[in-house]
Amino acid sequence: MEWTITSTLILAVGIIVAYLLGSINFAIIVTRLFKKGDIRDYGSGNAGMTNVLRTVGKTAALLTLIGDFSKGILSVLFVRLLILLFHIPTDISALVIFDYLVAFAALIGHLFPVFYGFKGGKGILVSAGAMLILSPWALLCCFVVFMLFAATTRYISLGSIAAGVTYPIANLFLTWMQYGAVHWLEVILSALIGALVIFMHRANIKRLLSGTESKVSFKKKTTEPNKQ
């Protein structure tokens, strides 16, 4: 694809909109709607679905899941809509660049939301939403791995970390099966997303290694102080 002023502007608009969408943190919004204050003041201090599940309940966690998952979907669909509306010719590599840069922007918005003092969640759900459009089979692979680790250990963080590792590996094999050769651009970009998600779980990794990480419970809520 030949980069033009129009295509560059569309990519820039897509990135800005994706970041702003990502910055809409549903864990914070939903918790406030349930009149529980700021979710970042409870439990792990993370503005994500797992902390909402632990501190507010299943209904709030479900609403958070739907909201954060949708951000990833809408971000990628928005830039694709712009490409169609402005008749931008794209080959596979160009579309991958558009899609992944926009997905990355939505993830950055979720992690560092401009609306909430740049302190957000850890990005699993928004990444999963983008993956549904980018590579649904890779999402399925990540979901299976996530469920395997989360269900057997009851550590949601361990399942999330394992899914982050799986994402680029799944794309490596899936692109090889689809194109007859590894599409390294897609593998590298998905590895960046996976690496960022894993990096945001660094505190969880320390707690997992020390044996102090909290296991998820579907039976009761907790309002224990923040774990910094």
ROSE-4610 file (N, C-alpha, C; in Angstrom, 1 decimal, always signed):
// ROSE-4610
residu = [M/M/M/E/E/E/W/W/W/T/T/T/I/I/I/T/T/T/S/S/S/T/T/T/L/L/L/I/I/I/L/L/L/A/A/A/V/V/V/G/G/G/I/I/I/I/I/I/V/V/V/A/A/A/Y/Y/Y/L/L/L/L/L/L/G/G/G/S/S/S/I/I/I/N/N/N/F/F/F/A/A/A/I/I/I/I/I/I/V/V/V/T/T/T/R/R/R/L/L/L/F/F/F/K/K/K/K/K/K/G/G/G/D/D/D/I/I/I/R/R/R/D/D/D/Y/Y/Y/G/G/G/S/S/S/G/G/G/N/N/N/A/A/A/G/G/G/M/M/M/T/T/T/N/N/N/V/V/V/L/L/L/R/R/R/T/T/T/V/V/V/G/G/G/K/K/K/T/T/T/A/A/A/A/A/A/L/L/L/L/L/L/T/T/T/L/L/L/I/I/I/G/G/G/D/D/D/F/F/F/S/S/S/K/K/K/G/G/G/I/I/I/L/L/L/S/S/S/V/V/V/L/L/L/F/F/F/V/V/V/R/R/R/L/L/L/L/L/L/I/I/I/L/L/L/L/L/L/F/F/F/H/H/H/I/I/I/P/P/P/T/T/T/D/D/D/I/I/I/S/S/S/A/A/A/L/L/L/V/V/V/I/I/I/F/F/F/D/D/D/Y/Y/Y/L/L/L/V/V/V/A/A/A/F/F/F/A/A/A/A/A/A/L/L/L/I/I/I/G/G/G/H/H/H/L/L/L/F/F/F/P/P/P/V/V/V/F/F/F/Y/Y/Y/G/G/G/F/F/F/K/K/K/G/G/G/G/G/G/K/K/K/G/G/G/I/I/I/L/L/L/V/V/V/S/S/S/A/A/A/G/G/G/A/A/A/M/M/M/L/L/L/I/I/I/L/L/L/S/S/S/P/P/P/W/W/W/A/A/A/L/L/L/L/L/L/C/C/C/C/C/C/F/F/F/V/V/V/V/V/V/F/F/F/M/M/M/L/L/L/F/F/F/A/A/A/A/A/A/T/T/T/T/T/T/R/R/R/Y/Y/Y/I/I/I/S/S/S/L/L/L/G/G/G/S/S/S/I/I/I/A/A/A/A/A/A/G/G/G/V/V/V/T/T/T/Y/Y/Y/P/P/P/I/I/I/A/A/A/N/N/N/L/L/L/F/F/F/L/L/L/T/T/T/W/W/W/M/M/M/Q/Q/Q/Y/Y/Y/G/G/G/A/A/A/V/V/V/H/H/H/W/W/W/L/L/L/E/E/E/V/V/V/I/I/I/L/L/L/S/S/S/A/A/A/L/L/L/I/I/I/G/G/G/A/A/A/L/L/L/V/V/V/I/I/I/F/F/F/M/M/M/H/H/H/R/R/R/A/A/A/N/N/N/I/I/I/K/K/K/R/R/R/L/L/L/L/L/L/S/S/S/G/G/G/T/T/T/E/E/E/S/S/S/K/K/K/V/V/V/S/S/S/F/F/F/K/K/K/K/K/K/K/K/K/T/T/T/T/T/T/E/E/E/P/P/P/N/N/N/K/K/K/Q/Q/Q]
num = [1/1/1/2/2/2/3/3/3/4/4/4/5/5/5/6/6/6/7/7/7/8/8/8/9/9/9/10/10/10/11/11/11/12/12/12/13/13/13/14/14/14/15/15/15/16/16/16/17/17/17/18/18/18/19/19/19/20/20/20/21/21/21/22/22/22/23/23/23/24/24/24/25/25/25/26/26/26/27/27/27/28/28/28/29/29/29/30/30/30/31/31/31/32/32/32/33/33/33/34/34/34/35/35/35/36/36/36/37/37/37/38/38/38/39/39/39/40/40/40/41/41/41/42/42/42/43/43/43/44/44/44/45/45/45/46/46/46/47/47/47/48/48/48/49/49/49/50/50/50/51/51/51/52/52/52/53/53/53/54/54/54/55/55/55/56/56/56/57/57/57/58/58/58/59/59/59/60/60/60/61/61/61/62/62/62/63/63/63/64/64/64/65/65/65/66/66/66/67/67/67/68/68/68/69/69/69/70/70/70/71/71/71/72/72/72/73/73/73/74/74/74/75/75/75/76/76/76/77/77/77/78/78/78/79/79/79/80/80/80/81/81/81/82/82/82/83/83/83/84/84/84/85/85/85/86/86/86/87/87/87/88/88/88/89/89/89/90/90/90/91/91/91/92/92/92/93/93/93/94/94/94/95/95/95/96/96/96/97/97/97/98/98/98/99/99/99/100/100/100/101/101/101/102/102/102/103/103/103/104/104/104/105/105/105/106/106/106/107/107/107/108/108/108/109/109/109/110/110/110/111/111/111/112/112/112/113/113/113/114/114/114/115/115/115/116/116/116/117/117/117/118/118/118/119/119/119/120/120/120/121/121/121/122/122/122/123/123/123/124/124/124/125/125/125/126/126/126/127/127/127/128/128/128/129/129/129/130/130/130/131/131/131/132/132/132/133/133/133/134/134/134/135/135/135/136/136/136/137/137/137/138/138/138/139/139/139/140/140/140/141/141/141/142/142/142/143/143/143/144/144/144/145/145/145/146/146/146/147/147/147/148/148/148/149/149/149/150/150/150/151/151/151/152/152/152/153/153/153/154/154/154/155/155/155/156/156/156/157/157/157/158/158/158/159/159/159/160/160/160/161/161/161/162/162/162/163/163/163/164/164/164/165/165/165/166/166/166/167/167/167/168/168/168/169/169/169/170/170/170/171/171/171/172/172/172/173/173/173/174/174/174/175/175/175/176/176/176/177/177/177/178/178/178/179/179/179/180/180/180/181/181/181/182/182/182/183/183/183/184/184/184/185/185/185/186/186/186/187/187/187/188/188/188/189/189/189/190/190/190/191/191/191/192/192/192/193/193/193/194/194/194/195/195/195/196/196/196/197/197/197/198/198/198/199/199/199/200/200/200/201/201/201/202/202/202/203/203/203/204/204/204/205/205/205/206/206/206/207/207/207/208/208/208/209/209/209/210/210/210/211/211/211/212/212/212/213/213/213/214/214/214/215/215/215/216/216/216/217/217/217/218/218/218/219/219/219/220/220/220/221/221/221/222/222/222/223/223/223/224/224/224/225/225/225/226/226/226/227/227/227/228/228/228]
x = [+0.8/+0.0/+0.9/+0.5/+1.2/+0.6/+1.4/+0.9/+0.7/-0.5/-0.9/-1.3/-1.6/-2.0/-3.3/-4.2/-5.5/-5.3/-4.6/-4.4/-3.7/-2.7/-2.0/-3.0/-3.8/-4.8/-5.8/-6.2/-7.2/-6.6/-5.3/-4.6/-4.5/-4.2/-4.0/-5.3/-6.4/-7.8/-8.1/-7.9/-8.2/-7.4/-6.2/-5.4/-5.9/-6.3/-6.8/-8.1/-9.0/-10.3/-10.2/-9.3/-9.1/-8.5/-7.6/-7.1/-8.2/-9.0/-10.1/-11.1/-11.4/-12.3/-11.7/-10.4/-9.7/-9.7/-9.7/-9.7/-11.0/-12.1/-13.4/-13.3/-13.0/-12.8/-14.1/-14.6/-15.9/-15.8/-14.7/-14.6/-14.8/-14.3/-14.5/-15.9/-16.4/-17.8/-18.8/-18.7/-19.7/-19.7/-18.5/-18.4/-19.0/-18.9/-19.5/-21.0/-21.5/-22.9/-23.5/-22.7/-23.2/-22.9/-22.5/-22.3/-21.3/-20.2/-19.1/-17.9/-18.0/-16.8/-15.9/-14.6/-13.6/-13.0/-13.1/-12.6/-11.2/-10.4/-9.0/-8.7/-9.7/-9.5/-9.7/-10.0/-10.4/-9.5/-9.4/-8.8/-7.4/-7.1/-5.8/-5.5/-6.5/-6.3/-6.4/-6.6/-6.6/-8.0/-8.1/-9.4/-9.7/-10.0/-10.3/-11.4/-11.8/-13.0/-12.8/-11.6/-11.3/-11.5/-11.0/-11.2/-12.6/-13.3/-14.8/-15.5/-15.1/-15.8/-15.6/-14.4/-14.0/-14.7/-14.8/-15.3/-16.7/-17.3/-18.6/-19.6/-19.2/-20.1/-20.1/-20.9/-20.9/-21.6/-22.7/-23.4/-22.5/-21.8/-20.9/-19.8/-19.3/-18.1/-18.5/-19.8/-20.3/-20.4/-20.9/-21.0/-19.7/-18.7/-17.3/-16.7/-17.0/-16.5/-17.0/-18.3/-19.0/-18.4/-18.3/-17.8/-16.4/-15.5/-14.1/-13.8/-14.5/-14.3/-14.8/-15.9/-16.4/-15.5/-14.7/-13.8/-12.8/-12.3/-11.3/-12.0/-13.2/-13.9/-14.2/-14.8/-15.2/-14.0/-12.8/-11.7/-11.2/-11.1/-10.7/-11.7/-13.0/-14.1/-14.1/-13.9/-13.9/-12.9/-11.7/-10.7/-11.0/-11.5/-11.9/-13.0/-13.9/-15.0/-14.5/-13.5/-12.9/-12.2/-11.6/-10.9/-11.9/-13.0/-14.1/-14.7/-15.0/-15.7/-14.8/-13.5/-12.6/-11.9/-12.4/-11.9/-10.3/-9.8/-8.3/-7.9/-7.1/-6.7/-5.6/-5.8/-4.9/-4.6/-3.3/-3.0/-3.0/-2.6/-2.6/-1.7/-0.5/+0.4/-0.1/-0.6/-1.1/-2.3/-3.2/-4.4/-3.9/-2.9/-2.4/-1.8/-1.1/-0.5/-1.6/-2.6/-3.8/-4.4/-4.8/-5.5/-4.7/-3.5/-2.7/-2.3/-2.0/-1.7/-2.9/-4.1/-5.3/-5.6/-5.4/-5.6/-4.7/-3.4/-2.4/-2.8/-3.3/-3.8/-4.9/-5.9/-7.0/-6.4/-5.4/-4.8/-4.1/-3.4/-2.7/-3.7/-4.8/-5.9/-6.4/-6.6/-7.1/-6.1/-4.8/-3.8/-3.6/-3.6/-3.3/-4.3/-5.5/-6.7/-6.6/-6.8/-6.7/-7.8/-8.9/-10.0/-9.9/-9.0/-8.9/-7.5/-6.8/-5.4/-4.4/-4.6/-3.6/-3.4/-4.4/-4.3/-5.5/-5.3/-6.4/-6.2/-6.6/-6.6/-5.3/-5.4/-4.3/-4.4/-5.6/-5.7/-6.1/-6.4/-6.8/-8.1/-9.1/-10.4/-10.4/-9.8/-9.7/-8.9/-7.8/-7.0/-7.8/-8.6/-9.4/-10.4/-11.0/-12.0/-11.4/-10.2/-9.5/-9.1/-8.7/-8.3/-9.5/-10.7/-11.9/-12.0/-11.6/-11.6/-10.3/-9.2/-7.9/-7.6/-7.9/-7.6/-8.4/-9.7/-10.6/-10.0/-9.3/-8.8/-7.7/-6.9/-5.9/-6.5/-7.7/-8.4/-8.9/-9.4/-9.9/-8.7/-7.6/-6.4/-6.1/-6.1/-5.8/-6.8/-8.1/-9.2/-9.0/-8.7/-8.6/-7.4/-6.3/-5.2/-5.5/-6.2/-6.6/-7.5/-8.5/-9.4/-8.7/-7.8/-7.0/-6.2/-5.5/-4.7/-5.6/-6.6/-7.4/-8.3/-8.9/-9.8/-9.0/-7.8/-7.1/-6.4/-6.0/-5.3/-6.1/-7.1/-8.0/-7.2/-6.1/-5.4/-5.7/-6.6/-6.9/-5.7/-4.8/-3.6/-2.7/-2.6/-1.8/-2.4/-3.7/-4.4/-4.2/-4.2/-4.0/-2.6/-1.6/-0.2/+0.0/-0.5/-0.4/-1.0/-2.2/-2.8/-1.9/-1.3/-0.4/+0.8/+1.3/+2.4/+1.9/+0.6/+0.1/-0.2/-0.6/-1.1/-0.1/+1.2/+2.0/+2.4/+2.4/+2.7/+1.6/+0.3/-0.8/-0.8/-0.5/-0.4/+0.7/+1.8/+2.8/+2.3/+1.7/+1.2/+0.0/-0.9/-2.1/-1.8/-0.8/-0.5/+0.3/+1.1/+1.8/+0.7/-0.3/-1.3/-2.2/-2.4/-3.2/-2.5/-1.3/-0.5/+0.5/+0.8/+1.9/+3.2/+3.3/+4.5/+4.2/+5.1/+4.8/+4.7/+3.7/+3.5/+4.1/+5.4/+6.2/+5.7/+5.2/+4.7/+3.6/+2.7/+1.6/+2.0/+3.0/+3.5/+4.2/+5.0/+5.8/+4.8/+3.8/+2.9/+2.0/+1.6/+0.9/+1.8/+3.1/+4.0/+4.1/+4.1/+4.2/+3.0/+1.8/+0.6/+0.7/+1.1/+1.2/+2.2/+3.4/+4.4/+4.0/+3.2/+2.7/+1.7/+0.8/-0.1/+0.6/+1.6/+2.4/+3.1/+3.7/+4.4/+3.5/+2.2/+1.3/+0.9/+1.3/+1.0/+2.2/+3.2/+4.5/+4.3/+3.4/+3.2/+2.5/+1.6/+1.0/+2.0/+3.0/+4.0/+4.8/+5.2/+5.9/+5.1/+3.8/+3.0/+2.8/+2.7/+2.6/+3.9/+5.0/+6.3/+6.5/+5.9/+6.0/+4.9/+3.9/+2.7/+1.7/+1.7/+0.8/-0.3/-0.4/-1.4/-2.8/-3.8/-5.2/-5.8/-6.5/-7.3/-8.7/-9.2/-10.6/-11.6/-12.6/-13.7/-15.0/-15.9/-17.2/-18.3/-17.9/-18.8/-19.0/-17.9/-18.1/-17.2/-17.5/-16.7/-15.8/-14.8/-13.8/-13.6/-13.4/-13.0/-11.7/-10.8/-9.5/-8.7/-7.8/-7.1/-6.3/-5.9/-5.1/-3.8/-3.4/-2.1/-1.2/-0.3/+0.5/+1.6]
y = [-1.2/+0.0/+1.2/+2.2/+3.5/+4.4/+4.8/+5.7/+7.1/+7.6/+9.0/+9.8/+11.1/+11.9/+11.4/+10.9/+10.4/+9.2/+8.2/+7.0/+7.2/+8.2/+8.5/+9.2/+10.1/+10.7/+9.8/+8.8/+7.8/+7.0/+6.6/+5.8/+6.7/+7.9/+8.8/+9.0/+9.2/+9.3/+8.0/+6.9/+5.6/+5.4/+5.8/+5.6/+6.5/+7.7/+8.7/+8.2/+7.8/+7.3/+6.0/+5.1/+3.9/+4.2/+5.1/+5.4/+6.0/+6.9/+7.5/+6.4/+5.5/+4.4/+3.5/+3.2/+2.4/+3.1/+4.4/+5.2/+5.2/+4.7/+4.6/+3.3/+3.4/+2.2/+1.8/+0.6/+0.2/-0.4/-0.8/-1.3/-0.1/+1.1/+2.3/+2.7/+2.8/+3.3/+2.4/+1.1/+0.1/+0.2/+0.2/+0.2/+1.4/+2.6/+3.8/+3.7/+3.1/+2.9/+2.0/+1.1/+0.3/+0.9/+2.2/+3.0/+2.4/+1.9/+1.3/+2.2/+3.4/+4.3/+3.9/+4.1/+3.9/+2.5/+1.6/+0.2/+0.2/+1.2/+1.3/+1.4/+1.7/+1.8/+0.5/-0.6/-1.9/-3.0/-4.1/-5.3/-5.1/-5.5/-5.4/-3.9/-3.1/-1.7/-1.6/-2.8/-2.8/-2.5/-1.6/-1.3/-2.3/-3.5/-4.6/-5.5/-6.4/-7.3/-8.2/-8.7/-9.6/-8.9/-7.7/-7.0/-6.6/-6.3/-6.0/-7.2/-8.4/-9.6/-9.9/-9.6/-9.9/-8.9/-7.6/-6.6/-6.1/-6.3/-5.8/-6.9/-7.9/-9.0/-9.4/-10.5/-11.1/-10.2/-9.6/-8.7/-7.6/-6.9/-5.8/-6.3/-7.5/-8.1/-8.4/-8.9/-9.2/-7.9/-6.9/-5.6/-5.0/-5.2/-4.8/-5.5/-6.9/-7.7/-7.3/-7.1/-6.7/-5.3/-4.4/-3.1/-3.0/-3.6/-3.6/-4.5/-5.6/-6.4/-5.7/-4.9/-4.2/-3.1/-2.5/-1.5/-1.9/-3.1/-3.7/-3.9/-4.5/-4.7/-3.4/-2.5/-1.2/-0.4/-0.5/+0.2/-0.3/-1.6/-2.1/-1.9/-2.2/-2.0/-0.5/+0.4/+1.8/+2.2/+1.7/+2.0/+1.3/+0.1/-0.6/+0.1/+0.7/+1.4/+2.7/+3.3/+4.5/+4.1/+3.0/+2.5/+2.2/+1.7/+1.4/+2.8/+3.6/+4.9/+5.8/+5.7/+6.6/+5.8/+4.6/+3.7/+3.7/+3.4/+3.2/+1.8/+1.7/+0.4/-0.2/-1.4/-2.0/-3.4/-3.8/-5.2/-5.8/-7.0/-7.7/-7.0/-6.7/-6.1/-4.7/-3.9/-2.6/-2.8/-3.7/-3.9/-4.4/-5.2/-5.7/-4.5/-3.6/-2.4/-1.6/-1.3/-0.5/-1.1/-2.4/-3.1/-3.1/-3.5/-3.7/-2.4/-1.4/-0.1/+0.5/+0.3/+0.7/-0.1/-1.4/-2.3/-1.9/-1.6/-1.2/+0.1/+1.0/+2.3/+2.1/+1.2/+0.9/+0.3/-0.6/-1.2/-0.2/+0.7/+1.8/+2.7/+3.0/+3.8/+3.1/+1.8/+1.0/+1.0/+0.9/+0.8/+2.2/+3.2/+4.6/+5.5/+5.4/+6.2/+7.7/+8.5/+10.0/+10.5/+9.8/+10.2/+9.9/+9.0/+8.5/+8.6/+9.7/+9.9/+8.9/+8.3/+7.4/+6.2/+5.8/+4.6/+3.7/+2.7/+1.8/+0.4/-0.5/-2.0/-2.6/-3.9/-4.6/-5.1/-4.9/-5.0/-6.3/-7.3/-8.6/-8.5/-7.9/-7.9/-7.1/-5.9/-5.0/-5.7/-6.4/-7.1/-8.3/-9.0/-10.1/-9.6/-8.4/-7.9/-7.5/-6.9/-6.7/-8.0/-9.0/-10.3/-10.9/-10.7/-11.3/-10.9/-9.6/-9.1/-9.5/-9.3/-9.5/-11.0/-11.9/-13.3/-14.1/-14.4/-15.1/-16.5/-17.2/-18.5/-18.4/-17.3/-17.0/-16.7/-16.0/-15.7/-17.0/-17.9/-19.2/-20.0/-20.0/-20.6/-20.0/-18.7/-18.0/-18.2/-18.3/-18.5/-19.9/-20.9/-22.3/-22.4/-21.7/-21.7/-20.9/-19.8/-19.0/-19.9/-20.5/-21.3/-22.5/-23.1/-24.2/-23.8/-22.7/-22.3/-21.7/-20.9/-20.2/-21.2/-22.2/-23.1/-24.1/-24.5/-25.5/-24.9/-23.6/-23.0/-21.9/-21.5/-20.4/-19.1/-19.0/-17.7/-17.1/-16.1/-15.4/-14.8/-14.2/-13.6/-14.6/-15.8/-16.8/-17.2/-17.3/-17.6/-16.4/-15.2/-14.0/-14.0/-14.3/-14.3/-15.4/-16.6/-17.7/-17.4/-16.6/-16.2/-15.2/-14.3/-13.4/-14.1/-15.1/-15.9/-16.6/-17.1/-17.9/-17.1/-15.9/-15.1/-15.1/-14.6/-14.6/-16.0/-17.0/-18.4/-18.9/-18.6/-19.0/-18.4/-17.1/-16.4/-16.9/-17.4/-17.9/-19.2/-20.1/-21.3/-21.0/-20.1/-19.9/-19.2/-18.2/-17.5/-18.5/-19.4/-20.4/-21.3/-21.7/-22.6/-21.8/-20.5/-19.7/-19.3/-18.9/-18.3/-19.2/-20.3/-21.2/-20.7/-19.6/-19.1/-18.3/-18.1/-17.3/-15.8/-15.2/-13.8/-13.0/-12.8/-12.3/-10.9/-10.1/-8.8/-9.0/-9.8/-10.1/-10.7/-11.6/-12.3/-11.3/-10.4/-9.5/-8.5/-8.0/-7.0/-7.7/-8.9/-9.6/-9.9/-10.1/-10.3/-9.1/-7.9/-6.6/-6.5/-6.8/-6.7/-7.7/-8.9/-10.0/-9.6/-9.0/-8.6/-7.5/-6.5/-5.4/-5.9/-6.8/-7.4/-8.1/-8.9/-9.6/-8.6/-7.6/-6.6/-6.0/-5.7/-5.1/-6.0/-7.3/-8.3/-8.6/-7.7/-8.0/-8.1/-7.3/-7.4/-8.7/-9.2/-10.5/-11.6/-11.5/-12.5/-12.6/-11.4/-11.4/-12.2/-11.9/-12.5/-14.0/-14.4/-15.8/-16.5/-15.9/-16.6/-16.6/-15.7/-15.6/-16.4/-16.8/-17.6/-16.7/-15.4/-14.5/-14.0/-14.5/-14.1/-14.6/-13.7/-14.1/-15.0/-16.0/-16.9/-16.3/-16.5/-16.0/-16.9/-16.2/-17.0/-16.5/-17.5/-17.1/-17.2/-17.3/-17.5/-16.2/-15.4/-14.3/-13.2/-11.9/-10.8/-10.4/-9.6/-9.2/-7.7/-7.0/-5.6/-5.4/-6.3/-6.2/-5.0/-4.4/-3.2/-3.5/-2.5/-2.6/-3.3/-4.1/-4.7/-3.9/-3.1/-2.2/-3.0]
z = [+0.0/+0.0/+0.0/-0.8/-0.8/+0.2/+1.2/+2.2/+1.7/+2.0/+1.5/+2.7/+2.5/+3.6/+4.2/+3.3/+3.8/+4.6/+4.1/+4.9/+6.2/+6.2/+7.5/+8.5/+8.0/+8.8/+9.4/+8.6/+9.0/+10.2/+10.0/+11.0/+12.3/+12.1/+13.3/+14.0/+13.3/+13.9/+14.6/+13.9/+14.5/+15.8/+15.9/+17.1/+18.2/+17.9/+18.9/+19.5/+18.6/+19.0/+19.8/+19.4/+20.1/+21.5/+21.6/+23.0/+23.9/+23.3/+24.1/+24.5/+23.6/+23.9/+25.1/+24.9/+25.9/+27.3/+27.3/+28.5/+29.3/+28.6/+29.3/+30.2/+31.4/+32.3/+32.9/+32.5/+33.0/+34.4/+34.8/+36.2/+37.2/+36.8/+37.6/+37.5/+36.3/+36.1/+36.8/+36.6/+37.1/+38.6/+39.2/+40.7/+41.3/+40.6/+41.1/+40.9/+39.8/+39.6/+40.7/+41.2/+42.3/+43.7/+43.6/+44.8/+45.8/+45.2/+46.0/+46.0/+45.4/+45.3/+44.2/+44.4/+43.4/+43.6/+42.6/+42.7/+43.0/+42.6/+42.9/+44.4/+45.2/+46.6/+47.4/+46.6/+47.2/+46.6/+47.4/+47.0/+46.5/+45.2/+44.7/+44.2/+44.2/+43.7/+42.1/+41.5/+40.0/+39.5/+38.5/+37.9/+36.8/+37.2/+36.3/+36.7/+35.9/+36.2/+37.4/+37.6/+38.7/+40.0/+40.1/+41.4/+41.6/+40.5/+40.6/+41.1/+40.6/+41.0/+42.5/+43.0/+44.4/+45.3/+44.9/+45.8/+45.6/+44.4/+44.2/+43.9/+43.1/+42.8/+41.4/+41.1/+39.8/+38.7/+39.1/+38.1/+37.7/+38.6/+38.3/+37.4/+37.8/+37.0/+35.6/+35.4/+34.1/+33.2/+33.8/+33.1/+32.7/+33.6/+33.4/+32.2/+32.2/+31.1/+29.8/+29.7/+28.5/+28.0/+28.9/+28.5/+28.0/+28.8/+28.4/+27.2/+27.1/+25.9/+24.6/+24.8/+23.6/+23.1/+24.0/+23.6/+22.6/+22.8/+21.8/+20.5/+20.5/+19.2/+18.5/+19.2/+18.5/+18.0/+18.7/+18.2/+16.8/+16.7/+15.4/+14.3/+14.7/+13.7/+13.2/+14.1/+13.7/+12.6/+12.8/+11.8/+10.5/+10.6/+9.4/+8.6/+9.4/+8.8/+8.1/+8.7/+8.0/+6.7/+6.7/+5.5/+4.4/+4.8/+3.8/+3.3/+4.2/+3.8/+2.9/+3.2/+2.4/+1.3/+1.0/-0.1/-0.1/+1.1/+1.2/+0.8/-0.3/-0.7/+0.2/+0.7/+1.7/+1.3/+1.5/+1.3/+2.8/+2.9/+4.2/+5.2/+4.8/+5.7/+6.2/+5.3/+5.7/+6.6/+6.4/+7.3/+8.6/+8.7/+10.0/+10.7/+10.1/+10.7/+11.3/+10.5/+10.9/+12.2/+12.0/+13.1/+14.4/+14.3/+15.5/+16.2/+15.4/+16.1/+16.8/+16.2/+16.8/+18.1/+18.0/+19.1/+20.2/+19.9/+20.9/+21.5/+20.8/+21.3/+22.3/+22.0/+22.9/+24.2/+24.1/+25.2/+26.1/+25.5/+26.2/+26.9/+26.3/+26.9/+28.1/+28.0/+29.2/+30.3/+30.0/+31.0/+31.7/+30.8/+31.3/+30.8/+31.4/+30.9/+31.2/+30.2/+30.4/+31.3/+31.4/+32.1/+33.6/+34.0/+35.4/+35.9/+35.6/+36.2/+35.7/+34.5/+33.9/+34.8/+35.6/+36.4/+36.1/+35.2/+34.8/+35.1/+34.2/+34.4/+33.8/+33.6/+33.1/+31.6/+31.0/+29.6/+29.0/+29.8/+29.2/+28.4/+28.9/+28.2/+27.0/+27.0/+25.8/+24.8/+25.2/+24.2/+23.6/+24.4/+23.9/+22.9/+23.2/+22.3/+20.9/+20.9/+19.7/+19.0/+19.7/+19.1/+18.4/+18.9/+18.3/+16.8/+16.5/+15.1/+14.4/+15.1/+14.5/+14.2/+15.1/+14.9/+15.9/+15.5/+16.4/+16.8/+15.9/+16.3/+17.3/+17.2/+18.3/+19.6/+19.5/+20.8/+21.4/+20.6/+21.1/+21.8/+21.2/+21.8/+23.1/+23.1/+24.4/+25.5/+25.0/+26.0/+26.6/+25.8/+26.3/+27.3/+27.0/+27.9/+29.2/+29.0/+30.2/+31.1/+30.5/+31.4/+32.0/+31.3/+31.8/+33.1/+33.0/+34.1/+35.2/+34.9/+35.9/+36.6/+35.9/+36.5/+37.4/+37.0/+37.8/+39.0/+38.9/+40.0/+40.8/+40.2/+40.7/+40.8/+40.0/+39.9/+38.5/+38.5/+37.3/+36.7/+37.5/+37.0/+36.2/+36.7/+36.1/+34.7/+34.7/+33.4/+32.4/+32.9/+32.0/+31.5/+32.3/+31.9/+30.9/+31.1/+30.2/+28.8/+28.9/+27.6/+26.9/+27.6/+27.0/+26.3/+26.9/+26.3/+25.0/+25.1/+24.0/+22.8/+22.9/+21.8/+20.6/+20.8/+19.6/+19.1/+20.0/+19.6/+18.7/+19.1/+18.3/+17.0/+16.9/+15.7/+14.8/+15.3/+14.5/+13.8/+14.5/+13.8/+12.9/+13.3/+12.6/+11.2/+11.3/+10.0/+9.1/+9.7/+8.8/+8.2/+8.9/+8.3/+7.3/+7.5/+6.6/+5.3/+5.5/+4.3/+3.8/+4.5/+4.0/+4.5/+5.2/+5.8/+7.0/+7.9/+9.1/+8.7/+9.1/+8.9/+10.1/+10.0/+11.1/+11.6/+10.7/+11.2/+12.2/+11.9/+12.8/+14.1/+14.0/+15.2/+16.1/+15.5/+16.3/+17.0/+16.2/+16.8/+17.9/+17.7/+18.8/+20.0/+19.7/+20.8/+21.7/+21.0/+21.8/+22.7/+22.2/+23.0/+24.2/+23.9/+24.9/+26.0/+25.5/+26.4/+27.4/+26.8/+27.6/+28.7/+28.3/+29.2/+30.4/+30.0/+31.0/+31.9/+31.3/+32.1/+33.2/+32.8/+33.7/+34.8/+34.7/+35.8/+36.6/+36.5/+37.2/+38.7/+39.3/+40.7/+41.1/+40.2/+40.4/+40.3/+39.4/+39.2/+40.5/+41.1/+42.4/+43.5/+43.5/+44.5/+44.3/+43.0/+42.7/+43.1/+42.9/+43.3/+44.8/+45.5/+47.0/+47.6/+46.8/+47.4/+48.1/+47.8/+48.4/+47.5/+46.3/+45.3/+45.8/+45.6/+46.0/+44.9/+45.4/+44.4/+44.3/+43.1/+42.9/+43.6/+44.1/+44.8/+44.2/+43.9/+43.3/+44.4/+45.7/+46.8/+47.6/+47.7/+48.6/+48.1/+48.6/+48.2/+49.3/+49.0/+50.1/+49.9/+51.0/+51.0/+51.7/+51.5/+52.1/+51.6/+52.3/+51.8/+50.6/+49.9/+48.7/+48.9/+47.9/+47.9/+46.9/+47.4/+46.5/+45.9]
